[in-house]
Amino acid sequence: MQRVCFLLKVRADRVAEYRARHATVWPEMLDALSATGWHNYSLFLREDGLLVGYLETEDFEKSRRAMEATEVNARWQHEMAPFFESLDGTRPDEAMKPLSEVFHLA
């Protein structure tokens, strides 16, 4: 199982709304994430907008491609894009660059 961690930056003036949106993630989005291999998926958000994501999956690139192929993901990414800084024309899910793991205590 791969452990994947990534960072994104939510616009400071949208942090409260971002939190609210994630309190009611669409059921079809949750179903799609599970069906495409995203497990133990968590998002952590600091008040200044630093977002840390963590998930476990068998194959991150395969799971990401499968999720990208879903219609619900296209809608979700379109709605979430305005919340983020520095996307440079990419969708939020495209901007998720995994960090290198340097230590793990099992």
C-alpha positions as a Markdown table, in Angstrom:
| # | Residue | x | y | z |
|---|---|---|---|---|
| 1 | Met | 0.0 | 0.0 | 0.0 |
| 2 | Gln | 1.4 | 3.4 | -1.0 |
| 3 | Arg | 1.1 | 6.2 | 1.5 |
| 4 | Val | 0.7 | 9.6 | -0.3 |
| 5 | Cys | 1.0 | 13.0 | 1.2 |
| 6 | Phe | 0.7 | 16.3 | -0.7 |
| 7 | Leu | 0.4 | 20.1 | -0.1 |
| 8 | Leu | -1.8 | 22.7 | -1.7 |
| 9 | Lys | -2.6 | 26.3 | -0.7 |
| 10 | Val | -6.2 | 27.4 | -0.1 |
| 11 | Arg | -6.8 | 31.1 | -0.5 |
| 12 | Ala | -6.8 | 32.6 | 3.0 |
| 13 | Asp | -10.1 | 34.4 | 2.4 |
| 14 | Arg | -11.8 | 31.1 | 1.4 |
| 15 | Val | -10.7 | 28.9 | 4.2 |
| 16 | Ala | -14.0 | 28.9 | 6.1 |
| 17 | Glu | -16.0 | 28.2 | 2.9 |
| 18 | Tyr | -13.5 | 25.4 | 2.0 |
| 19 | Arg | -14.1 | 23.8 | 5.4 |
| 20 | Ala | -17.9 | 24.1 | 4.9 |
| 21 | Arg | -17.7 | 22.4 | 1.5 |
| 22 | His | -15.8 | 19.5 | 2.9 |
| 23 | Ala | -18.3 | 19.0 | 5.7 |
| 24 | Thr | -20.8 | 18.0 | 3.0 |
| 25 | Val | -18.8 | 16.3 | 0.3 |
| 26 | Trp | -21.2 | 14.9 | -2.3 |
| 27 | Pro | -22.1 | 11.2 | -1.7 |
| 28 | Glu | -21.3 | 10.4 | -5.4 |
| 29 | Met | -17.8 | 12.0 | -4.9 |
| 30 | Leu | -17.2 | 9.8 | -1.8 |
| 31 | Asp | -18.3 | 6.8 | -3.7 |
| 32 | Ala | -16.1 | 7.5 | -6.7 |
| 33 | Leu | -13.0 | 8.0 | -4.4 |
| 34 | Ser | -13.6 | 4.7 | -2.7 |
| 35 | Ala | -14.3 | 2.9 | -6.0 |
| 36 | Thr | -11.1 | 4.2 | -7.6 |
| 37 | Gly | -8.8 | 3.1 | -4.8 |
| 38 | Trp | -8.5 | 6.2 | -2.5 |
| 39 | His | -8.4 | 4.9 | 1.1 |
| 40 | Asn | -7.8 | 6.5 | 4.5 |
| 41 | Tyr | -8.0 | 9.8 | 2.7 |
| 42 | Ser | -7.6 | 12.9 | 5.0 |
| 43 | Leu | -7.3 | 16.6 | 4.5 |
| 44 | Phe | -5.8 | 18.9 | 7.2 |
| 45 | Leu | -6.1 | 22.6 | 6.9 |
| 46 | Arg | -4.2 | 25.3 | 8.7 |
| 47 | Glu | -5.8 | 28.7 | 9.3 |
| 48 | Asp | -3.5 | 30.4 | 6.8 |
| 49 | Gly | -4.7 | 28.0 | 4.0 |
| 50 | Leu | -1.9 | 25.4 | 4.0 |
| 51 | Leu | -3.7 | 22.1 | 3.1 |
| 52 | Val | -2.0 | 18.8 | 3.8 |
| 53 | Gly | -3.6 | 15.8 | 2.1 |
| 54 | Tyr | -2.9 | 12.1 | 3.0 |
| 55 | Leu | -4.2 | 8.9 | 1.4 |
| 56 | Glu | -3.4 | 5.3 | 1.0 |
| 57 | Thr | -3.7 | 3.4 | -2.3 |
| 58 | Glu | -2.3 | 0.5 | -4.1 |
| 59 | Asp | -1.2 | 2.6 | -7.1 |
| 60 | Phe | -1.5 | 6.4 | -6.8 |
| 61 | Glu | -1.2 | 7.1 | -10.5 |
| 62 | Lys | -3.7 | 4.4 | -11.4 |
| 63 | Ser | -6.1 | 5.7 | -8.8 |
| 64 | Arg | -5.6 | 9.3 | -9.9 |
| 65 | Arg | -6.3 | 8.4 | -13.6 |
| 66 | Ala | -9.4 | 6.4 | -12.6 |
| 67 | Met | -10.7 | 9.3 | -10.6 |
| 68 | Glu | -9.9 | 11.7 | -13.4 |
| 69 | Ala | -12.1 | 9.7 | -15.7 |
| 70 | Thr | -15.2 | 10.1 | -13.6 |
| 71 | Glu | -17.8 | 12.8 | -14.3 |
| 72 | Val | -18.3 | 13.7 | -10.7 |
| 73 | Asn | -14.6 | 14.5 | -10.4 |
| 74 | Ala | -14.8 | 16.9 | -13.3 |
| 75 | Arg | -17.6 | 18.8 | -11.5 |
| 76 | Trp | -15.9 | 18.7 | -8.1 |
| 77 | Gln | -12.6 | 20.0 | -9.5 |
| 78 | His | -14.3 | 22.8 | -11.4 |
| 79 | Glu | -16.1 | 23.9 | -8.2 |
| 80 | Met | -13.0 | 23.6 | -6.0 |
| 81 | Ala | -10.5 | 25.3 | -8.3 |
| 82 | Pro | -11.3 | 28.9 | -7.2 |
| 83 | Phe | -10.4 | 28.0 | -3.6 |
| 84 | Phe | -6.7 | 27.5 | -4.4 |
| 85 | Glu | -3.7 | 29.6 | -5.0 |
| 86 | Ser | -1.0 | 28.9 | -7.6 |
| 87 | Leu | -2.8 | 26.3 | -9.7 |
| 88 | Asp | -1.3 | 27.9 | -12.9 |
| 89 | Gly | -4.2 | 26.6 | -15.0 |
| 90 | Thr | -4.2 | 23.1 | -13.6 |
| 91 | Arg | -7.0 | 21.5 | -11.7 |
| 92 | Pro | -6.5 | 20.9 | -8.0 |
| 93 | Asp | -6.2 | 17.2 | -8.4 |
| 94 | Glu | -3.5 | 17.8 | -11.1 |
| 95 | Ala | -1.6 | 20.0 | -8.7 |
| 96 | Met | -1.3 | 17.2 | -6.0 |
| 97 | Lys | 2.4 | 16.4 | -6.2 |
| 98 | Pro | 3.3 | 13.6 | -3.7 |
| 99 | Leu | 6.0 | 14.5 | -1.1 |
| 100 | Ser | 8.9 | 12.1 | -0.7 |
| 101 | Glu | 8.5 | 10.0 | 2.5 |
| 102 | Val | 11.7 | 10.2 | 4.6 |
| 103 | Phe | 10.5 | 8.3 | 7.7 |
| 104 | His | 7.7 | 6.0 | 8.8 |
| 105 | Leu | 7.2 | 4.4 | 12.2 |
| 106 | Ala | 5.0 | 1.3 | 11.7 |
